């Protein structure tokens, strides 16, 4: 899950990082946005020079947006990762009233886990798809 302000100019959401076990041209990855929920397709873009998912338009404060990122290697194999983006109102500092997404539970973060490095997901094709820290 990543947070971004609901309004403002173009802003960073999260850095997208994936690795591929192949080398050479087959190990070259390209990224794209495969899907965005809530009719916000034009509110997000992927910036290839920085590997950042960017918010580009006005979002509804308190709304959650599901952005599906697809990583494709040079051989045409692909994997997808889902980023849940919460649009925040900079004037509100509490999230206590936010209900969890359907099918998801809400957990309080473990302070020890907050100091660990981000995890990654290995697909059945041996590709590793991970997510770096966002702003």
SULGI-V775037 format. One record per residue. N is the residue number from 1. D_CENTER is the distance of its C-alpha to the mean C-alpha in Angstrom with 2 decimals. Layout:
n->N d_center->D_CENTER
n->N d_center->D_CENTER
This chain:
n->1 d_center->6.88
n->2 d_center->6.49
n->3 d_center->9.56
n->4 d_center->11.03
n->5 d_center->14.62
n->6 d_center->15.81
n->7 d_center->18.09
n->8 d_center->18.87
n->9 d_center->18.53
n->10 d_center->15.64
n->11 d_center->13.24
n->12 d_center->10.43
n->13 d_center->7.17
n->14 d_center->5.49
n->15 d_center->7.32
n->16 d_center->6.76
n->17 d_center->9.84
n->18 d_center->11.85
n->19 d_center->15.61
n->20 d_center->18.38
n->21 d_center->21.76
n->22 d_center->23.66
n->23 d_center->25.27
n->24 d_center->26.45
n->25 d_center->25.34
n->26 d_center->23.89
n->27 d_center->21.50
n->28 d_center->20.09
n->29 d_center->16.52
n->30 d_center->15.21
n->31 d_center->11.84
n->32 d_center->11.56
n->33 d_center->9.96
n->34 d_center->11.92
n->35 d_center->11.73
n->36 d_center->10.95
n->37 d_center->12.96
n->38 d_center->15.60
n->39 d_center->16.99
n->40 d_center->14.41
n->41 d_center->14.13
n->42 d_center->15.74
n->43 d_center->13.66
n->44 d_center->10.61
n->45 d_center->11.06
n->46 d_center->10.08
n->47 d_center->12.53
n->48 d_center->14.09
n->49 d_center->16.31
n->50 d_center->13.79
n->51 d_center->10.78
n->52 d_center->8.79
n->53 d_center->6.63
n->54 d_center->9.47
n->55 d_center->10.86
n->56 d_center->14.35
n->57 d_center->16.33
n->58 d_center->17.65
n->59 d_center->15.69
n->60 d_center->17.59
n->61 d_center->17.68
n->62 d_center->16.93
n->63 d_center->15.14
n->64 d_center->11.97
n->65 d_center->9.99
n->66 d_center->8.39
n->67 d_center->6.52
n->68 d_center->7.59
n->69 d_center->7.16
n->70 d_center->10.59
n->71 d_center->12.16
n->72 d_center->15.94
n->73 d_center->18.64
n->74 d_center->22.01
n->75 d_center->23.68
n->76 d_center->21.59
n->77 d_center->19.87
n->78 d_center->16.26
n->79 d_center->13.57
n->80 d_center->10.55
n->81 d_center->7.46
n->82 d_center->6.15
n->83 d_center->3.32
n->84 d_center->6.29
n->85 d_center->7.00
n->86 d_center->10.57
n->87 d_center->12.85
n->88 d_center->15.42
n->89 d_center->18.99
n->90 d_center->20.07
n->91 d_center->23.49
n->92 d_center->22.47
n->93 d_center->21.82
n->94 d_center->21.71
n->95 d_center->19.33
n->96 d_center->22.15
n->97 d_center->22.68
n->98 d_center->19.25
n->99 d_center->19.70
n->100 d_center->17.30
n->101 d_center->15.68
n->102 d_center->18.29
n->103 d_center->18.57
n->104 d_center->16.64
n->105 d_center->18.53
n->106 d_center->18.11
n->107 d_center->18.87
n->108 d_center->19.94
n->109 d_center->18.37
n->110 d_center->20.91
n->111 d_center->21.91
n->112 d_center->22.60
n->113 d_center->19.17
n->114 d_center->17.69
n->115 d_center->19.61
n->116 d_center->18.34
n->117 d_center->16.07
n->118 d_center->12.57
n->119 d_center->13.12
n->120 d_center->12.59
n->121 d_center->13.37
n->122 d_center->16.46
n->123 d_center->17.15
n->124 d_center->20.75
n->125 d_center->21.20
n->126 d_center->20.73
n->127 d_center->17.52
n->128 d_center->15.09
n->129 d_center->11.35
n->130 d_center->9.60
n->131 d_center->6.95
n->132 d_center->8.79
n->133 d_center->9.51
n->134 d_center->8.35
n->135 d_center->11.17
